[in-house]
Amino acid sequence: MRAAGVPVDFVAVHSVADDGHSSASRWFAVGRSSHADAREAGRQAAADALAAPRAKLLIVFSSDSYDLPELLSGAAAPPVHAVS
């Protein structure tokens, strides 16, 4: 559990061009959840952040009042790899 009202934010970063050109089109998306359950908060925030295909990086900003392994397990979906 976590402190009430503390959101978790996930940011997904994506690059369109795979050919190495510096003029690649880039975007980012943000997913947010304030769900009390860490696993569900991770699932909700990751789903919103990863709404567009081919994300290359997922960054998590979270209070340490969440159970962090549970938070990340809710967000885990292939091919997303967690680095801690």
A tleap script that builds the chain and sets N, CA, C and O, in Angstrom:
source leaprc.protein.ff14SB
mol = sequence {
  NMET ARG ALA ALA GLY VAL PRO VAL ASP PHE
  VAL ALA VAL HIE SER VAL ALA ASP ASP GLY
  HIE SER SER ALA SER ARG TRP PHE ALA VAL
  GLY ARG SER SER HIE ALA ASP ALA ARG GLU
  ALA GLY ARG GLN ALA ALA ALA ASP ALA LEU
  ALA ALA PRO ARG ALA LYS LEU LEU ILE VAL
  PHE SER SER ASP SER TYR ASP LEU PRO GLU
  LEU LEU SER GLY ALA ALA ALA PRO PRO VAL
  HIE ALA VAL CSER
}
set mol.1.N position { 0.831 -1.184 0.000 }
set mol.1.CA position { 0.000 0.000 0.000 }
set mol.1.C position { 0.876 1.248 0.000 }
set mol.1.O position { 2.083 1.181 0.233 }
set mol.2.N position { 0.247 2.372 -0.264 }
set mol.2.CA position { 0.984 3.621 -0.364 }
set mol.2.C position { 0.189 4.733 0.278 }
set mol.2.O position { -0.961 4.540 0.671 }
set mol.3.N position { 0.799 5.889 0.383 }
set mol.3.CA position { 0.117 7.058 0.910 }
set mol.3.C position { -0.948 7.514 -0.082 }
set mol.3.O position { -0.699 7.549 -1.287 }
set mol.4.N position { -2.114 7.859 0.408 }
set mol.4.CA position { -3.212 8.279 -0.466 }
set mol.4.C position { -2.837 9.539 -1.238 }
set mol.4.O position { -2.181 10.439 -0.713 }
set mol.5.N position { -3.270 9.581 -2.498 }
set mol.5.CA position { -3.069 10.771 -3.318 }
set mol.5.C position { -1.706 10.894 -3.961 }
set mol.5.O position { -1.430 11.912 -4.596 }
set mol.6.N position { -0.840 9.901 -3.825 }
set mol.6.CA position { 0.490 9.951 -4.432 }
set mol.6.C position { 0.448 9.173 -5.739 }
set mol.6.O position { 0.361 7.945 -5.720 }
set mol.7.N position { 0.508 9.869 -6.883 }
set mol.7.CA position { 0.406 9.159 -8.161 }
set mol.7.C position { 1.721 8.517 -8.573 }
set mol.7.O position { 2.794 8.871 -8.083 }
set mol.8.N position { 1.605 7.573 -9.481 }
set mol.8.CA position { 2.770 6.983 -10.139 }
set mol.8.C position { 2.686 7.420 -11.593 }
set mol.8.O position { 1.610 7.381 -12.189 }
set mol.9.N position { 3.801 7.832 -12.167 }
set mol.9.CA position { 3.862 8.256 -13.560 }
set mol.9.C position { 4.799 7.347 -14.327 }
set mol.9.O position { 5.898 7.046 -13.862 }
set mol.10.N position { 4.372 6.910 -15.493 }
set mol.10.CA position { 5.206 6.152 -16.411 }
set mol.10.C position { 5.347 6.987 -17.669 }
set mol.10.O position { 4.361 7.543 -18.152 }
set mol.11.N position { 6.549 7.086 -18.205 }
set mol.11.CA position { 6.802 7.815 -19.444 }
set mol.11.C position { 7.391 6.836 -20.450 }
set mol.11.O position { 8.383 6.167 -20.160 }
set mol.12.N position { 6.785 6.750 -21.628 }
set mol.12.CA position { 7.288 5.887 -22.695 }
set mol.12.C position { 7.898 6.760 -23.782 }
set mol.12.O position { 7.304 7.763 -24.176 }
set mol.13.N position { 9.065 6.394 -24.265 }
set mol.13.CA position { 9.772 7.139 -25.302 }
set mol.13.C position { 9.881 6.261 -26.540 }
set mol.13.O position { 10.159 5.066 -26.438 }
set mol.14.N position { 9.663 6.847 -27.693 }
set mol.14.CA position { 9.613 6.100 -28.946 }
set mol.14.C position { 10.316 6.890 -30.041 }
set mol.14.O position { 10.224 8.117 -30.085 }
set mol.15.N position { 11.000 6.204 -30.901 }
set mol.15.CA position { 11.622 6.808 -32.080 }
set mol.15.C position { 11.102 6.085 -33.310 }
set mol.15.O position { 11.145 4.856 -33.376 }
set mol.16.N position { 10.606 6.847 -34.291 }
set mol.16.CA position { 9.994 6.247 -35.474 }
set mol.16.C position { 11.025 5.683 -36.429 }
set mol.16.O position { 10.867 4.556 -36.898 }
set mol.17.N position { 12.073 6.429 -36.733 }
set mol.17.CA position { 13.047 6.001 -37.732 }
set mol.17.C position { 13.999 4.971 -37.145 }
set mol.17.O position { 14.570 5.180 -36.074 }
set mol.18.N position { 14.165 3.873 -37.842 }
set mol.18.CA position { 15.102 2.833 -37.420 }
set mol.18.C position { 16.362 2.840 -38.282 }
set mol.18.O position { 17.183 1.926 -38.198 }
set mol.19.N position { 16.512 3.874 -39.111 }
set mol.19.CA position { 17.627 3.891 -40.057 }
set mol.19.C position { 18.811 4.732 -39.589 }
set mol.19.O position { 19.755 4.939 -40.351 }
set mol.20.N position { 18.776 5.220 -38.346 }
set mol.20.CA position { 19.914 5.944 -37.809 }
set mol.20.C position { 19.957 7.425 -38.137 }
set mol.20.O position { 20.893 8.103 -37.714 }
set mol.21.N position { 19.001 7.953 -38.863 }
set mol.21.CA position { 18.998 9.380 -39.192 }
set mol.21.C position { 18.644 10.212 -37.969 }
set mol.21.O position { 17.771 9.838 -37.187 }
set mol.22.N position { 19.321 11.338 -37.806 }
set mol.22.CA position { 19.093 12.194 -36.648 }
set mol.22.C position { 17.769 12.948 -36.742 }
set mol.22.O position { 17.331 13.539 -35.755 }
set mol.23.N position { 17.129 12.938 -37.901 }
set mol.23.CA position { 15.862 13.643 -38.061 }
set mol.23.C position { 14.671 12.739 -37.733 }
set mol.23.O position { 13.549 12.993 -38.173 }
set mol.24.N position { 14.919 11.711 -36.977 }
set mol.24.CA position { 13.851 10.757 -36.637 }
set mol.24.C position { 12.716 11.458 -35.920 }
set mol.24.O position { 12.932 12.350 -35.099 }
set mol.25.N position { 11.521 11.046 -36.237 }
set mol.25.CA position { 10.344 11.546 -35.540 }
set mol.25.C position { 10.295 10.881 -34.173 }
set mol.25.O position { 10.453 9.665 -34.067 }
set mol.26.N position { 10.077 11.663 -33.137 }
set mol.26.CA position { 10.071 11.127 -31.780 }
set mol.26.C position { 8.801 11.546 -31.066 }
set mol.26.O position { 8.211 12.577 -31.390 }
set mol.27.N position { 8.380 10.754 -30.099 }
set mol.27.CA position { 7.238 11.103 -29.266 }
set mol.27.C position { 7.441 10.529 -27.885 }
set mol.27.O position { 8.289 9.663 -27.668 }
set mol.28.N position { 6.657 11.020 -26.966 }
set mol.28.CA position { 6.607 10.382 -25.663 }
set mol.28.C position { 5.160 10.416 -25.188 }
set mol.28.O position { 4.376 11.265 -25.612 }
set mol.29.N position { 4.827 9.514 -24.332 }
set mol.29.CA position { 3.488 9.424 -23.764 }
set mol.29.C position { 3.612 9.224 -22.265 }
set mol.29.O position { 4.592 8.657 -21.781 }
set mol.30.N position { 2.620 9.689 -21.541 }
set mol.30.CA position { 2.635 9.578 -20.088 }
set mol.30.C position { 1.407 8.804 -19.637 }
set mol.30.O position { 0.300 9.033 -20.124 }
set mol.31.N position { 1.612 7.903 -18.718 }
set mol.31.CA position { 0.510 7.200 -18.067 }
set mol.31.C position { 0.574 7.497 -16.586 }
set mol.31.O position { 1.660 7.566 -16.011 }
set mol.32.N position { -0.577 7.674 -15.963 }
set mol.32.CA position { -0.597 8.017 -14.538 }
set mol.32.C position { -1.685 7.216 -13.848 }
set mol.32.O position { -2.738 6.949 -14.427 }
set mol.33.N position { -1.424 6.838 -12.621 }
set mol.33.CA position { -2.425 6.166 -11.803 }
set mol.33.C position { -2.236 6.564 -10.353 }
set mol.33.O position { -1.115 6.775 -9.891 }
set mol.34.N position { -3.347 6.663 -9.645 }
set mol.34.CA position { -3.324 6.886 -8.195 }
set mol.34.C position { -3.993 5.726 -7.467 }
set mol.34.O position { -4.411 5.858 -6.317 }
set mol.35.N position { -4.088 4.592 -8.148 }
set mol.35.CA position { -4.731 3.419 -7.549 }
set mol.35.C position { -3.974 2.999 -6.297 }
set mol.35.O position { -2.744 3.039 -6.268 }
set mol.36.N position { -4.699 2.602 -5.275 }
set mol.36.CA position { -4.065 2.212 -4.009 }
set mol.36.C position { -3.272 0.917 -4.124 }
set mol.36.O position { -2.277 0.741 -3.421 }
set mol.37.N position { -3.695 0.008 -4.999 }
set mol.37.CA position { -2.996 -1.260 -5.178 }
set mol.37.C position { -1.813 -1.056 -6.131 }
set mol.37.O position { -1.993 -0.582 -7.253 }
set mol.38.N position { -0.625 -1.409 -5.690 }
set mol.38.CA position { 0.591 -1.161 -6.470 }
set mol.38.C position { 0.564 -1.857 -7.819 }
set mol.38.O position { 0.910 -1.245 -8.829 }
set mol.39.N position { 0.161 -3.123 -7.862 }
set mol.39.CA position { 0.133 -3.866 -9.129 }
set mol.39.C position { -0.838 -3.217 -10.109 }
set mol.39.O position { -0.515 -3.065 -11.287 }
set mol.40.N position { -2.017 -2.835 -9.640 }
set mol.40.CA position { -3.012 -2.208 -10.508 }
set mol.40.C position { -2.559 -0.819 -10.950 }
set mol.40.O position { -2.792 -0.431 -12.095 }
set mol.41.N position { -1.921 -0.073 -10.067 }
set mol.41.CA position { -1.393 1.243 -10.446 }
set mol.41.C position { -0.353 1.092 -11.554 }
set mol.41.O position { -0.354 1.865 -12.512 }
set mol.42.N position { 0.524 0.116 -11.434 }
set mol.42.CA position { 1.522 -0.136 -12.467 }
set mol.42.C position { 0.895 -0.534 -13.780 }
set mol.42.O position { 1.316 -0.075 -14.841 }
set mol.43.N position { -0.130 -1.402 -13.713 }
set mol.43.CA position { -0.812 -1.844 -14.928 }
set mol.43.C position { -1.505 -0.675 -15.630 }
set mol.43.O position { -1.385 -0.523 -16.846 }
set mol.44.N position { -2.228 0.150 -14.868 }
set mol.44.CA position { -2.948 1.276 -15.447 }
set mol.44.C position { -1.995 2.292 -16.079 }
set mol.44.O position { -2.198 2.711 -17.218 }
set mol.45.N position { -0.968 2.682 -15.348 }
set mol.45.CA position { -0.046 3.704 -15.838 }
set mol.45.C position { 0.736 3.217 -17.049 }
set mol.45.O position { 0.936 3.975 -17.998 }
set mol.46.N position { 1.180 1.966 -17.031 }
set mol.46.CA position { 1.923 1.418 -18.168 }
set mol.46.C position { 1.032 1.297 -19.396 }
set mol.46.O position { 1.472 1.589 -20.508 }
set mol.47.N position { -0.209 0.873 -19.212 }
set mol.47.CA position { -1.129 0.739 -20.349 }
set mol.47.C position { -1.334 2.079 -21.045 }
set mol.47.O position { -1.351 2.144 -22.274 }
set mol.48.N position { -1.489 3.144 -20.268 }
set mol.48.CA position { -1.662 4.471 -20.867 }
set mol.48.C position { -0.382 4.949 -21.550 }
set mol.48.O position { -0.433 5.494 -22.652 }
set mol.49.N position { 0.763 4.747 -20.902 }
set mol.49.CA position { 2.037 5.208 -21.466 }
set mol.49.C position { 2.417 4.433 -22.718 }
set mol.49.O position { 3.069 4.974 -23.611 }
set mol.50.N position { 2.014 3.175 -22.787 }
set mol.50.CA position { 2.389 2.320 -23.915 }
set mol.50.C position { 1.262 2.176 -24.928 }
set mol.50.O position { 1.224 1.199 -25.676 }
set mol.51.N position { 0.344 3.139 -24.960 }
set mol.51.CA position { -0.804 3.065 -25.866 }
set mol.51.C position { -0.379 3.035 -27.333 }
set mol.51.O position { -1.030 2.378 -28.145 }
set mol.52.N position { 0.686 3.726 -27.681 }
set mol.52.CA position { 1.195 3.715 -29.061 }
set mol.52.C position { 2.216 2.585 -29.195 }
set mol.52.O position { 2.869 2.229 -28.214 }
set mol.53.N position { 2.360 2.028 -30.373 }
set mol.53.CA position { 3.274 0.889 -30.558 }
set mol.53.C position { 4.749 1.282 -30.569 }
set mol.53.O position { 5.100 2.447 -30.758 }
set mol.54.N position { 5.587 0.298 -30.365 }
set mol.54.CA position { 7.033 0.382 -30.543 }
set mol.54.C position { 7.745 1.312 -29.567 }
set mol.54.O position { 8.702 1.988 -29.943 }
set mol.55.N position { 7.300 1.350 -28.348 }
set mol.55.CA position { 8.021 2.127 -27.341 }
set mol.55.C position { 9.409 1.535 -27.156 }
set mol.55.O position { 9.576 0.316 -27.166 }
set mol.56.N position { 10.396 2.393 -26.989 }
set mol.56.CA position { 11.782 1.950 -26.824 }
set mol.56.C position { 12.254 2.029 -25.379 }
set mol.56.O position { 13.227 1.371 -25.010 }
set mol.57.N position { 11.577 2.825 -24.560 }
set mol.57.CA position { 12.028 3.054 -23.194 }
set mol.57.C position { 10.819 3.379 -22.335 }
set mol.57.O position { 9.960 4.158 -22.748 }
set mol.58.N position { 10.740 2.800 -21.158 }
set mol.58.CA position { 9.676 3.096 -20.205 }
set mol.58.C position { 10.338 3.550 -18.915 }
set mol.58.O position { 11.105 2.802 -18.308 }
set mol.59.N position { 10.044 4.766 -18.501 }
set mol.59.CA position { 10.629 5.344 -17.283 }
set mol.59.C position { 9.524 5.448 -16.239 }
set mol.59.O position { 8.418 5.898 -16.540 }
set mol.60.N position { 9.824 5.035 -15.019 }
set mol.60.CA position { 8.838 5.054 -13.945 }
set mol.60.C position { 9.256 6.074 -12.891 }
set mol.60.O position { 10.387 6.059 -12.406 }
set mol.61.N position { 8.329 6.952 -12.550 }
set mol.61.CA position { 8.498 7.888 -11.445 }
set mol.61.C position { 7.459 7.500 -10.401 }
set mol.61.O position { 6.259 7.527 -10.675 }
set mol.62.N position { 7.915 7.142 -9.216 }
set mol.62.CA position { 6.987 6.646 -8.214 }
set mol.62.C position { 7.451 6.988 -6.814 }
set mol.62.O position { 8.646 7.112 -6.549 }
set mol.63.N position { 6.499 7.138 -5.936 }
set mol.63.CA position { 6.800 7.260 -4.518 }
set mol.63.C position { 7.295 5.912 -4.006 }
set mol.63.O position { 6.850 4.866 -4.479 }
set mol.64.N position { 8.207 5.930 -3.050 }
set mol.64.CA position { 8.667 4.661 -2.491 }
set mol.64.C position { 7.667 4.095 -1.484 }
set mol.64.O position { 7.924 3.066 -0.860 }
set mol.65.N position { 6.528 4.770 -1.329 }
set mol.65.CA position { 5.498 4.210 -0.457 }
set mol.65.C position { 4.732 3.078 -1.139 }
set mol.65.O position { 3.999 2.339 -0.481 }
set mol.66.N position { 4.899 2.938 -2.464 }
set mol.66.CA position { 4.364 1.766 -3.161 }
set mol.66.C position { 5.281 0.570 -2.898 }
set mol.66.O position { 6.466 0.741 -2.611 }
set mol.67.N position { 4.733 -0.626 -2.997 }
set mol.67.CA position { 5.534 -1.844 -3.031 }
set mol.67.C position { 6.123 -1.880 -4.445 }
set mol.67.O position { 5.441 -2.277 -5.390 }
set mol.68.N position { 7.369 -1.471 -4.592 }
set mol.68.CA position { 7.962 -1.266 -5.922 }
set mol.68.C position { 8.030 -2.530 -6.774 }
set mol.68.O position { 7.735 -2.449 -7.966 }
set mol.69.N position { 8.405 -3.707 -6.231 }
set mol.69.CA position { 8.360 -4.911 -7.068 }
set mol.69.C position { 6.943 -5.204 -7.584 }
set mol.69.O position { 6.780 -5.631 -8.727 }
set mol.70.N position { 5.925 -4.978 -6.755 }
set mol.70.CA position { 4.537 -5.177 -7.190 }
set mol.70.C position { 4.158 -4.167 -8.271 }
set mol.70.O position { 3.504 -4.519 -9.252 }
set mol.71.N position { 4.566 -2.919 -8.091 }
set mol.71.CA position { 4.290 -1.869 -9.074 }
set mol.71.C position { 4.858 -2.250 -10.437 }
set mol.71.O position { 4.170 -2.147 -11.452 }
set mol.72.N position { 6.103 -2.686 -10.456 }
set mol.72.CA position { 6.747 -3.058 -11.714 }
set mol.72.C position { 6.173 -4.338 -12.293 }
set mol.72.O position { 6.122 -4.489 -13.514 }
set mol.73.N position { 5.740 -5.266 -11.444 }
set mol.73.CA position { 5.154 -6.495 -11.975 }
set mol.73.C position { 3.827 -6.209 -12.668 }
set mol.73.O position { 3.460 -6.907 -13.613 }
set mol.74.N position { 3.107 -5.192 -12.209 }
set mol.74.CA position { 1.880 -4.799 -12.883 }
set mol.74.C position { 2.150 -4.198 -14.243 }
set mol.74.O position { 1.309 -4.282 -15.137 }
set mol.75.N position { 3.306 -3.595 -14.410 }
set mol.75.CA position { 3.666 -2.954 -15.677 }
set mol.75.C position { 4.343 -3.906 -16.643 }
set mol.75.O position { 4.416 -3.621 -17.838 }
set mol.76.N position { 4.834 -5.021 -16.155 }
set mol.76.CA position { 5.623 -5.935 -16.989 }
set mol.76.C position { 4.766 -6.607 -18.039 }
set mol.76.O position { 3.776 -7.271 -17.732 }
set mol.77.N position { 5.163 -6.420 -19.275 }
set mol.77.CA position { 4.511 -7.081 -20.406 }
set mol.77.C position { 5.546 -7.137 -21.515 }
set mol.77.O position { 6.116 -6.105 -21.869 }
set mol.78.N position { 5.801 -8.296 -22.066 }
set mol.78.CA position { 6.808 -8.384 -23.123 }
set mol.78.C position { 6.497 -7.404 -24.239 }
set mol.78.O position { 5.325 -7.263 -24.590 }
set mol.79.N position { 7.461 -6.726 -24.811 }
set mol.79.CA position { 8.894 -6.861 -24.588 }
set mol.79.C position { 9.480 -5.812 -23.652 }
set mol.79.O position { 10.632 -5.418 -23.837 }
set mol.80.N position { 8.734 -5.346 -22.657 }
set mol.80.CA position { 9.249 -4.364 -21.717 }
set mol.80.C position { 10.167 -5.048 -20.721 }
set mol.80.O position { 9.778 -6.050 -20.121 }
set mol.81.N position { 11.371 -4.537 -20.531 }
set mol.81.CA position { 12.338 -5.085 -19.600 }
set mol.81.C position { 12.590 -4.068 -18.500 }
set mol.81.O position { 12.856 -2.900 -18.787 }
set mol.82.N position { 12.513 -4.484 -17.276 }
set mol.82.CA position { 12.733 -3.587 -16.138 }
set mol.82.C position { 14.216 -3.540 -15.799 }
set mol.82.O position { 14.893 -4.568 -15.771 }
set mol.83.N position { 14.703 -2.347 -15.545 }
set mol.83.CA position { 16.066 -2.135 -15.067 }
set mol.83.C position { 15.945 -1.385 -13.760 }
set mol.83.O position { 15.329 -0.322 -13.700 }
set mol.84.N position { 16.537 -1.942 -12.706 }
set mol.84.CA position { 16.418 -1.267 -11.410 }
set mol.84.C position { 17.773 -0.931 -10.860 }
set mol.84.O position { 17.874 -0.359 -9.775 }
savepdb mol mol.pdb
quit
